Structure formats: C-alpha cells, structure tokens
Amino acid sequence: MFMNPIVEKLIAWYERNKRRLPWRRTNDPYKIWVSEVILQQTRVNQGINYYYRFLEAFPDVEALAHAEENDVLRIWQGLGYYSRARNMHLAAKTIVNNFGGKFPSDYKNISALKGIGDYTAGAIASFAFGMPYTAVDGNVKRVLSRLFGIYDQIDTSVGEKKIKEVAKELLPRRNPGTFNQALIEFGAMWCTPRNPKCGTCPLQQHCLAFAESSIEKLPAKKPRKKPRDRYLNYLVIHHSDHHHFYLRKRSDAADIWKNLYDFPLIESERPLSPEELVNTQDWQKLIGENYYSLNSRTKKKTHQLSHQTLHAYFWEVNIKEVLKPDQAAGIVKDKKSNIHQYPFPRLIDAFLQENFTEYGKNNK
Ligand code: SF4
C-alpha cells in the first residue's frame, strides 16, 4: 500500500526513537485516558509518578467512579488544573451509569464524556481502539505548522482548523494510533519549541520552515496577556487549645482550585499592613475583636499560574474564642492530626510542609 513519505519516515523514526513509557504498553482505554489527562500541561517525567499513583488508588473506572472527590483531588495534588481531576471523576460516574462500567468504544460517546475534548477523544479512539481519528496537541501543532509552513496563529480557530485538516490528510488508515503517537513524540523529542534537531531530522527535506529559515517564527501564537496580580491574605487561625485548625473549602466554580482547601481568606488589591487588614470588612465579619494577637511578620509566598500571579501572605492570628458558626460559614474546623486528609493546592501544601509538623509527618 502506498504511504505518504512523511508518514513513512515519521513512523520509522518513531520505531527507532520512542521512549518506553508505561501507557504505550497497553491498549486499555482507561489507562490511556488517565495518562492523556495527566500529560496535559504536565511533563512526562513528572507525569509518570502521578500515573502510577493514580492507577494504584483507582485501578479501573469503577474504582474511580466510587471514590470520594476529596480522595481524587488528594491524588492529583500538586499537578494543578484540578478541573481535569474533577471532570475525570464525573466522566467515570457516567461510564458506570450509562455504559455498565465499560469504556465506550465509539468516538461520539467518548467525546461526549466530561472533560474529553477533541485531542483526548482522538488519542483514546486511535491508541486504544485503532480508529482513524487525529490527535492534535501542542506538539503536533508545532510540527505541522513548521513542516507545512502554516503561519496562522495556532491558538485561533483559523489556525487550528488548518492544522487539523493537514493532520487528517496525513492520517494513514492502517495504524492511525501509531502515526498519532509518532507525531506527538517527534514534537516532544526532535521538533522541540527551542533548538529543534533539524540537522538530524528525517523530515528535513520536506520541511518548509527549514527551507524558508522560519523555524523560529513557527508556530505563530497570539501575544500572551500579562498575568493578573492577586493578593491573598490567608488567616492561619490558632485557638488556645492548639489542637485545631481552620480551613476553607473553595467552592467558586469560576475561580481557581474549586473544591480544594485553603485557609480563611481576605483578598485585597495590594499588600496590606496589619492595621489595614483588621479594618477590612471581611476581617470584621470573621474575626472582629475576637483576637489577642496578629503576627505582623507574615510569611509570604509567590505562586505563578498561567494567567495569575498569586502573592500569598500567611497571617498568624490567635483568637480568644472559637469562631461562632455564623462567623465561620464555609469554614471547616478540624483536629490538626487530620490535616493530611484534605486536598490542597500546591501553594498551601508548600506552606503546610514548612510550618505544620503534623502535616509533614503524615504526608510523606
Ligand atoms: Fe522540525 Fe527542523 Fe525537522 Fe523542520 S527540519 S520538522 S523544524 S526538526
């Protein structure tokens, strides 16, 4: 059968150069799904540990569907983009409820699952079931924009459409999954964002960007917006018994870290002095005069997210009386010995590791 020379060379390159990764040794759609979701926004080296941890905790769809959301988030802790974990959890419930726990094997049902977009659906359909669907991720966009000299911005609908059309034209009917994996791997290992290995590239003679000396310009992307600064004043509340702590479950679906835990929070437009902090409405509502000391030597941490720079100030507050239920709406009070049971974003995890012996002890 005739095979496009680009496809042929790419697959030959893949067979010689591919990394031996655990999710490449299986065609179990559940395991492939887990690996693909973890690897979105995560490097392979870091992702491997999470992949093993996740499968150990939730070895199949049933186990994931029946897990508590807190436990799913705990396993995900540190990976970021927590909606990925919440969506997987919801999708697992759908698979159990609608498909008797068996992963759907047709594209329409796969792509209808919560959190599964075009790329992940194509990856599962082609890797696990050998179906002829493309899987266009950032690596593939980079490779194809360079190979075919596509100058449209790849993060716009026009650019994305062009790349997908090219990927579809190249996709072989035989072993489409291997082709997709080869393209992704080639982008990750050879046609990298910086310093691609053009000198030893098997596709060099087909590459328009190489011929036109425009590799540095491709892929074209929309200019990045400057991340927004946020100032988070966390109240690390101590009561005289010293055995309890106060946390807050984050419930705003429009904000970061939904359903993870942090401390009672007062957000401000800029850094605050202790006097300014105690004069805020939020302080008055939550603490008022119910404190006898506020540590003004706060611990500060900066945390970078893709669209936000978080400046977090941890204020140690010693309160006189335990918070009343109306003061503490949405706030959880628990024993310090239970603190390791909650899912935390990485920023809070790092603070706890450094400052709460109980957390460090139980969270290895
Ligand atoms: Fe990528 Fe360079 Fe190969 Fe072109 S020649 S496909 S830019 S590695």
Residues whose N, C-alpha, C, O or C-beta is under 5 A from the ligand:
A	BS01	SF4	R146 W190 C191 P196 K197 C198 C201 L203 Q204 C207 F210 I215
